[in-house]
């Protein structure tokens, strides 16, 4: 009887020790691997599988992004015979469960807006302990758009991957040529109104409290705007609007017998600046309705609008001072007035369109 009780106690202790050993093993697998030293090197690559939409007015874009993280944890090594395919594969829920049992870099996109629309996970563990974690998400990402050169601009659609659980002295994101190749392995489908370029990767750190630095990796997809649509609907109309104030000069003629030296009076000419104001205001209202972000920055389009308003002011100046009150004639005589008018006929359009082309060239 005593022997039987002794075996029961021994068996219970054995089970307790086994349970404690299993728990300790599990806890050790979730701790950061130190066999290769710190920081743990994580090969990182990011691929833009598809860009579904670009929302410049809201400052974001919708995309499907693949993130691949590769690191080595020798505690996960196993016999090759257990993996006929060369690796053990886990998908979705199985991957989530297995990831909760081992250490992994807790990396997330800091410019992601809201929760992912969809998410797919794939985890592969190789016999030597190499872990290959691939995650695909569809989400909305915040992005800064520089519209200074609109519509002849290039933009960078960037996603920022960061680890705030482990600082940069414990985890570091790196990339090699293979990671760059993966990031550019599948060209995103054509984006309406844009030409798609390559993906570039850049490492950086984010400063935290008490001098803590967190590793960050930025993937940027270069896109170039196709300017034809905006040129025909915005730039060309703006150039046409520049002709309206110039008509104040071009449509009048010198006449020594009528209207104090001019063939047309101020009353006949004044309608052109008024027409120009309505045309420019209507065009600006339309542009701001379609591209509200343009009105909030200094860019090519706003500069051309400013030039239009300056030329309209110039046309009012000519109409009132030259055709209405004949200021130059009264101050300097008829000859000076006539010469100044001839000078305006070629100098005003040359200066106007010269400035307009310079604005486009600078942009």
KOLKEZA-848562 format. One record per residue (C-alpha): residue number from 1; x, y, z. Coordinates in Angstrom, 3 decimals. Layout:
N
> NUM; X; Y; Z $
...
//
This chain:
363
> 1; 0.000; 0.000; 0.000 $
> 2; 2.834; 2.340; 0.921 $
> 3; 4.644; 1.417; -2.310 $
> 4; 1.519; 2.199; -4.317 $
> 5; 1.195; 5.612; -2.651 $
> 6; 4.870; 6.274; -3.293 $
> 7; 4.442; 5.620; -7.036 $
> 8; 1.403; 7.903; -7.166 $
> 9; 3.338; 10.744; -5.546 $
> 10; 6.329; 10.156; -7.828 $
> 11; 4.089; 10.126; -10.899 $
> 12; 2.427; 13.364; -9.820 $
> 13; 5.769; 15.042; -9.251 $
> 14; 6.945; 13.822; -12.643 $
> 15; 3.933; 15.273; -14.377 $
> 16; 4.441; 18.558; -12.534 $
> 17; 8.099; 18.697; -13.546 $
> 18; 7.231; 17.848; -17.147 $
> 19; 4.567; 20.537; -17.187 $
> 20; 6.968; 23.070; -15.688 $
> 21; 9.638; 22.073; -18.193 $
> 22; 7.207; 22.467; -21.117 $
> 23; 6.068; 25.839; -19.816 $
> 24; 9.662; 27.008; -19.381 $
> 25; 10.476; 25.817; -22.895 $
> 26; 7.494; 27.709; -24.280 $
> 27; 8.496; 30.874; -22.427 $
> 28; 12.045; 30.562; -23.712 $
> 29; 10.800; 30.289; -27.301 $
> 30; 8.851; 33.542; -26.946 $
> 31; 11.889; 35.408; -25.629 $
> 32; 14.268; 37.077; -28.034 $
> 33; 16.869; 34.641; -29.475 $
> 34; 20.378; 35.403; -28.250 $
> 35; 22.444; 32.590; -29.733 $
> 36; 23.646; 34.838; -32.583 $
> 37; 23.946; 37.879; -30.347 $
> 38; 21.997; 41.125; -30.302 $
> 39; 20.568; 42.870; -32.159 $
> 40; 18.599; 40.233; -34.024 $
> 41; 18.973; 40.850; -37.756 $
> 42; 15.657; 40.765; -39.602 $
> 43; 15.821; 40.785; -43.396 $
> 44; 12.891; 42.909; -44.497 $
> 45; 11.240; 43.418; -47.860 $
> 46; 7.984; 45.088; -48.830 $
> 47; 6.161; 44.605; -52.111 $
> 48; 3.283; 46.736; -53.418 $
> 49; 1.112; 44.047; -54.920 $
> 50; -1.616; 46.459; -56.023 $
> 51; -2.475; 50.133; -55.554 $
> 52; -6.234; 50.338; -55.775 $
> 53; -6.759; 54.082; -55.441 $
> 54; -4.956; 57.334; -54.670 $
> 55; -6.817; 60.029; -52.724 $
> 56; -4.758; 63.223; -52.954 $
> 57; -7.423; 65.436; -51.403 $
> 58; -7.594; 63.185; -48.325 $
> 59; -3.850; 62.449; -48.249 $
> 60; -3.997; 58.643; -48.436 $
> 61; -3.972; 55.654; -50.762 $
> 62; -5.447; 52.129; -50.740 $
> 63; -3.059; 49.279; -51.457 $
> 64; -2.398; 45.558; -51.061 $
> 65; 1.072; 45.161; -49.541 $
> 66; 3.231; 42.089; -48.944 $
> 67; 5.640; 42.222; -45.994 $
> 68; 8.331; 39.556; -45.713 $
> 69; 10.409; 39.176; -42.532 $
> 70; 13.238; 36.622; -42.304 $
> 71; 15.252; 35.906; -39.172 $
> 72; 17.115; 32.976; -37.596 $
> 73; 16.169; 31.289; -34.333 $
> 74; 18.263; 28.148; -33.757 $
> 75; 15.917; 27.020; -30.992 $
> 76; 13.411; 26.158; -33.741 $
> 77; 15.822; 23.886; -35.630 $
> 78; 14.645; 20.325; -36.311 $
> 79; 15.514; 17.209; -38.282 $
> 80; 15.274; 17.614; -42.057 $
> 81; 13.414; 14.324; -42.270 $
> 82; 10.420; 15.984; -40.636 $
> 83; 10.006; 18.378; -43.563 $
> 84; 9.871; 16.605; -46.957 $
> 85; 9.149; 19.942; -48.671 $
> 86; 12.190; 21.528; -47.034 $
> 87; 10.165; 23.549; -44.545 $
> 88; 7.134; 23.376; -42.258 $
> 89; 4.356; 25.649; -43.488 $
> 90; 1.619; 27.384; -41.476 $
> 91; -1.217; 29.421; -43.000 $
> 92; -3.600; 32.025; -41.529 $
> 93; -4.980; 30.745; -38.173 $
> 94; -2.254; 28.121; -37.875 $
> 95; 0.349; 30.796; -38.533 $
> 96; -1.203; 33.083; -35.923 $
> 97; -1.168; 30.291; -33.353 $
> 98; 2.420; 29.290; -34.103 $
> 99; 3.597; 32.901; -34.012 $
> 100; 2.135; 33.249; -30.526 $
> 101; 4.342; 30.356; -29.407 $
> 102; 7.666; 31.725; -30.694 $
> 103; 9.511; 35.012; -30.719 $
> 104; 8.920; 37.282; -33.671 $
> 105; 9.580; 40.955; -34.434 $
> 106; 6.412; 42.923; -33.636 $
> 107; 6.473; 45.210; -36.663 $
> 108; 3.546; 47.262; -37.882 $
> 109; 2.852; 50.086; -40.332 $
> 110; 2.745; 53.348; -38.414 $
> 111; 1.037; 55.228; -41.286 $
> 112; -1.750; 52.683; -41.691 $
> 113; -5.232; 54.133; -41.240 $
> 114; -7.660; 51.913; -39.340 $
> 115; -7.729; 48.127; -39.401 $
> 116; -6.731; 46.097; -42.472 $
> 117; -9.529; 45.383; -44.917 $
> 118; -8.153; 41.879; -45.400 $
> 119; -5.148; 39.915; -44.143 $
> 120; -3.348; 36.700; -45.134 $
> 121; -0.434; 35.115; -43.228 $
> 122; 2.091; 32.506; -44.290 $
> 123; 4.820; 31.177; -41.976 $
> 124; 7.640; 28.850; -42.975 $
> 125; 10.182; 27.389; -40.578 $
> 126; 13.250; 25.704; -42.069 $
> 127; 15.310; 22.901; -40.471 $
> 128; 18.199; 25.243; -39.563 $
> 129; 15.842; 27.533; -37.606 $
> 130; 15.346; 30.159; -40.339 $
> 131; 11.891; 31.722; -40.095 $
> 132; 10.217; 33.223; -43.163 $
> 133; 7.092; 35.198; -42.288 $
> 134; 5.005; 36.628; -45.136 $
> 135; 2.018; 38.833; -44.395 $
> 136; -0.325; 40.332; -46.988 $
> 137; -2.720; 43.092; -46.006 $
> 138; -5.104; 45.365; -47.845 $
> 139; -5.347; 48.690; -46.043 $
> 140; -5.437; 52.455; -46.333 $
> 141; -2.177; 54.337; -45.733 $
> 142; -1.593; 58.010; -44.989 $
> 143; 0.723; 59.768; -47.431 $
> 144; 2.108; 63.258; -48.023 $
> 145; 1.676; 64.563; -51.566 $
> 146; 3.930; 67.333; -52.855 $
> 147; 1.852; 69.198; -55.466 $
> 148; 4.359; 71.978; -56.185 $
> 149; 4.880; 70.726; -59.763 $
> 150; 1.287; 69.570; -60.408 $
> 151; 0.403; 68.256; -62.993 $
> 152; 4.013; 67.435; -63.967 $
> 153; 4.864; 65.883; -60.621 $
> 154; 6.220; 62.648; -59.209 $
> 155; 5.066; 61.179; -55.926 $
> 156; 6.298; 58.554; -53.478 $
> 157; 3.701; 56.192; -52.037 $
> 158; 5.420; 55.224; -48.799 $
> 159; 4.673; 52.709; -46.068 $
> 160; 6.620; 52.925; -42.794 $
> 161; 7.310; 49.653; -40.970 $
> 162; 8.430; 50.122; -37.362 $
> 163; 9.061; 48.048; -34.235 $
> 164; 8.234; 49.802; -30.973 $
> 165; 8.342; 46.601; -28.890 $
> 166; 12.057; 45.993; -29.401 $
> 167; 14.461; 48.977; -29.731 $
> 168; 17.196; 49.125; -32.330 $
> 169; 19.815; 47.672; -29.963 $
> 170; 17.773; 44.449; -29.835 $
> 171; 16.209; 44.268; -33.309 $
> 172; 17.359; 45.787; -36.586 $
> 173; 15.673; 45.794; -39.997 $
> 174; 18.064; 45.246; -42.917 $
> 175; 17.693; 44.554; -46.611 $
> 176; 19.890; 42.997; -49.266 $
> 177; 19.714; 42.771; -53.040 $
> 178; 17.413; 39.764; -52.671 $
> 179; 15.050; 41.817; -50.534 $
> 180; 15.073; 44.630; -53.102 $
> 181; 14.360; 42.090; -55.822 $
> 182; 11.416; 40.735; -53.837 $
> 183; 10.120; 44.279; -53.278 $
> 184; 10.148; 44.797; -57.046 $
> 185; 9.196; 41.235; -57.986 $
> 186; 5.625; 42.008; -59.006 $
> 187; 4.772; 45.265; -60.693 $
> 188; 1.605; 46.777; -59.346 $
> 189; -1.166; 46.987; -61.898 $
> 190; -1.514; 50.228; -63.804 $
> 191; -2.921; 53.080; -61.755 $
> 192; -5.345; 55.341; -63.595 $
> 193; -3.586; 58.599; -64.400 $
> 194; -0.166; 57.437; -63.180 $
> 195; 2.942; 55.672; -64.493 $
> 196; 4.399; 53.203; -61.986 $
> 197; 8.113; 53.060; -61.132 $
> 198; 10.254; 50.951; -58.800 $
> 199; 10.146; 50.369; -55.055 $
> 200; 13.006; 51.698; -52.943 $
> 201; 13.826; 50.733; -49.344 $
> 202; 15.341; 52.985; -46.690 $
> 203; 16.381; 52.273; -43.107 $
> 204; 15.958; 54.768; -40.294 $
> 205; 15.243; 55.008; -36.570 $
> 206; 12.544; 56.796; -34.619 $
> 207; 13.490; 58.636; -31.453 $
> 208; 11.570; 57.559; -28.358 $
> 209; 11.618; 58.483; -24.678 $
> 210; 14.935; 58.609; -22.790 $
> 211; 16.915; 58.370; -26.004 $
> 212; 15.430; 55.025; -27.029 $
> 213; 15.648; 54.401; -30.765 $
> 214; 13.222; 52.139; -32.597 $
> 215; 14.098; 50.516; -35.949 $
> 216; 12.113; 51.609; -38.974 $
> 217; 12.118; 50.675; -42.633 $
> 218; 10.357; 52.708; -45.325 $
> 219; 9.294; 51.300; -48.689 $
> 220; 8.493; 53.905; -51.329 $
> 221; 6.791; 53.256; -54.658 $
> 222; 7.638; 55.933; -57.226 $
> 223; 4.759; 57.070; -59.435 $
> 224; 4.670; 59.737; -62.144 $
> 225; 1.507; 61.596; -63.018 $
> 226; 0.272; 61.432; -66.586 $
> 227; -0.124; 65.170; -67.281 $
> 228; -2.318; 65.103; -70.386 $
> 229; -5.697; 65.227; -68.652 $
> 230; -4.820; 68.021; -66.223 $
> 231; -3.002; 69.969; -68.939 $
> 232; -6.034; 70.011; -71.218 $
> 233; -8.536; 70.804; -68.455 $
> 234; -6.499; 73.228; -66.304 $
> 235; -3.264; 74.515; -67.851 $
> 236; -4.606; 75.234; -71.359 $
> 237; -7.717; 77.093; -70.035 $
> 238; -5.463; 79.156; -67.765 $
> 239; -3.343; 80.154; -70.742 $
> 240; -6.501; 81.041; -72.654 $
> 241; -7.680; 83.212; -69.760 $
> 242; -4.435; 85.161; -70.024 $
> 243; -5.557; 86.327; -73.466 $
> 244; -8.633; 88.098; -72.074 $
> 245; -6.828; 90.968; -70.288 $
> 246; -4.495; 91.334; -73.265 $
> 247; -7.514; 92.086; -75.473 $
> 248; -7.784; 95.409; -73.645 $
> 249; -4.570; 96.422; -75.424 $
> 250; -4.844; 94.473; -78.661 $
> 251; -8.381; 95.511; -79.662 $
> 252; -7.785; 99.231; -79.329 $
> 253; -6.071; 101.378; -81.970 $
> 254; -4.458; 104.787; -82.152 $
> 255; -6.727; 107.507; -83.604 $
> 256; -5.768; 111.152; -83.608 $
> 257; -9.355; 112.333; -84.118 $
> 258; -11.472; 110.287; -81.679 $
> 259; -11.445; 109.556; -77.935 $
> 260; -8.348; 111.590; -77.179 $
> 261; -6.169; 109.482; -79.452 $
> 262; -7.771; 106.012; -79.243 $
> 263; -10.174; 104.317; -81.594 $
> 264; -12.277; 102.761; -78.818 $
> 265; -13.503; 104.315; -75.596 $
> 266; -13.158; 102.922; -72.068 $
> 267; -16.848; 101.974; -72.053 $
> 268; -16.363; 99.575; -74.950 $
> 269; -13.171; 98.059; -73.525 $
> 270; -14.236; 97.646; -69.863 $
> 271; -16.316; 94.530; -70.540 $
> 272; -13.210; 92.425; -71.268 $
> 273; -11.653; 92.630; -67.758 $
> 274; -15.061; 91.898; -66.212 $
> 275; -15.482; 88.859; -68.460 $
> 276; -11.996; 87.702; -67.521 $
> 277; -12.733; 87.898; -63.799 $
> 278; -15.816; 85.710; -64.127 $
> 279; -13.935; 83.217; -66.305 $
> 280; -10.956; 82.876; -63.931 $
> 281; -13.122; 82.682; -60.797 $
> 282; -15.303; 79.980; -62.393 $
> 283; -12.229; 77.987; -63.446 $
> 284; -10.688; 78.249; -59.983 $
> 285; -13.936; 77.115; -58.382 $
> 286; -13.959; 74.051; -60.669 $
> 287; -10.295; 73.232; -59.964 $
> 288; -10.729; 73.567; -56.191 $
> 289; -13.745; 71.287; -56.375 $
> 290; -11.748; 68.529; -58.071 $
> 291; -8.339; 69.142; -56.438 $
> 292; -9.047; 70.795; -53.098 $
> 293; -5.484; 70.129; -51.925 $
> 294; -4.119; 72.450; -54.634 $
> 295; -5.579; 75.491; -52.926 $
> 296; -3.729; 74.659; -49.710 $
> 297; -0.184; 74.769; -51.121 $
> 298; 2.126; 76.733; -53.381 $
> 299; 2.114; 75.071; -56.794 $
> 300; 2.190; 75.659; -60.521 $
> 301; -1.589; 75.965; -60.895 $
> 302; -1.992; 78.517; -58.090 $
> 303; 0.860; 80.570; -59.556 $
> 304; -0.854; 80.638; -62.948 $
> 305; -4.080; 81.724; -61.251 $
> 306; -2.138; 84.501; -59.515 $
> 307; -0.677; 85.578; -62.857 $
> 308; -4.189; 85.730; -64.320 $
> 309; -5.370; 88.002; -61.503 $
> 310; -2.300; 90.232; -61.924 $
> 311; -2.987; 90.576; -65.661 $
> 312; -6.656; 91.373; -64.990 $
> 313; -5.535; 94.082; -62.594 $
> 314; -3.163; 95.346; -65.267 $
> 315; -6.011; 95.492; -67.784 $
> 316; -8.096; 97.579; -65.371 $
> 317; -5.098; 99.862; -64.886 $
> 318; -4.757; 100.376; -68.647 $
> 319; -8.490; 100.840; -69.155 $
> 320; -8.896; 103.459; -66.444 $
> 321; -5.646; 105.411; -66.627 $
> 322; -5.010; 105.225; -70.343 $
> 323; -8.480; 105.091; -71.903 $
> 324; -10.608; 106.850; -69.306 $
> 325; -8.513; 109.641; -67.802 $
> 326; -5.693; 109.835; -70.391 $
> 327; -3.166; 110.359; -67.619 $
> 328; -0.068; 110.085; -69.813 $
> 329; -1.385; 112.586; -72.333 $
> 330; -2.222; 115.116; -69.651 $
> 331; 1.138; 114.706; -67.927 $
> 332; 3.536; 114.204; -70.825 $
> 333; 1.659; 114.874; -74.027 $
> 334; 0.085; 112.968; -76.892 $
> 335; 3.362; 111.570; -78.258 $
> 336; 4.318; 109.851; -74.985 $
> 337; 0.833; 108.325; -74.719 $
> 338; 1.004; 106.929; -78.242 $
> 339; 4.491; 105.483; -77.766 $
> 340; 3.549; 103.911; -74.465 $
> 341; 0.499; 102.281; -76.070 $
> 342; 2.647; 100.843; -78.892 $
> 343; 5.082; 99.536; -76.289 $
> 344; 2.290; 97.828; -74.351 $
> 345; 1.034; 96.062; -77.479 $
> 346; 4.131; 93.864; -77.639 $
> 347; 5.697; 94.143; -74.161 $
> 348; 2.605; 93.098; -72.180 $
> 349; 2.022; 89.763; -73.987 $
> 350; 5.767; 89.019; -74.116 $
> 351; 6.135; 89.572; -70.368 $
> 352; 2.887; 87.750; -69.553 $
> 353; 3.580; 84.553; -71.492 $
> 354; 7.276; 84.684; -70.620 $
> 355; 6.398; 84.573; -66.920 $
> 356; 3.835; 81.803; -67.567 $
> 357; 6.385; 79.599; -69.338 $
> 358; 8.953; 80.328; -66.610 $
> 359; 6.466; 79.128; -63.966 $
> 360; 6.004; 75.868; -65.854 $
> 361; 9.746; 75.452; -66.487 $
> 362; 10.598; 75.984; -62.816 $
> 363; 7.973; 73.456; -61.755 $
//
